[in-house]
Amino acid sequence: MSLVLYGHHLRLLAVMEILLYLVLYDGSSTDYYSPYRADNQLVLSAYGDFVQRVVKDGNYSDMLTVLVLSVLSAVVQKLIQTR
């Protein structure tokens, strides 16, 4: 669907975002997304596991994926809804 709507694959853009800005998505980084760091009830996967899930179709998405999609929404200038 992303290829039809945007002319490229959103998944590829998501993986590039995650790999280029590791410090935002790796919970062990000091620059990790602060609202997620502050929420002690939010349990997220380790960075490596997160990357492996994002590159494969049909895998579970968590709140880190929602963060990536919000960045991609700005990049492609389109509203992206998650359900």
Stockholm file with secondary structure:
# STOCKHOLM 1.0

chainA/1-83         MSLVLYGHHLRLLAVMEILLYLVLYDGSSTDYYSPYRADNQLVLSAYGDFVQRVVKDGNYSDMLTVLVLSVLSAVVQKLIQTR
#=GR chainA/1-83 SS CHHHHHSSCHHHHHHHHHHHTHHHHCTTSTTSCHHHHHCTTCCCCCHHHHHHHHTSTTCCCCHHHHHHHHHHHHHHTSCCCCC
#=GC SS_cons        CHHHHHSSCHHHHHHHHHHHTHHHHCTTSTTSCHHHHHCTTCCCCCHHHHHHHHTSTTCCCCHHHHHHHHHHHHHHTSCCCCC
//
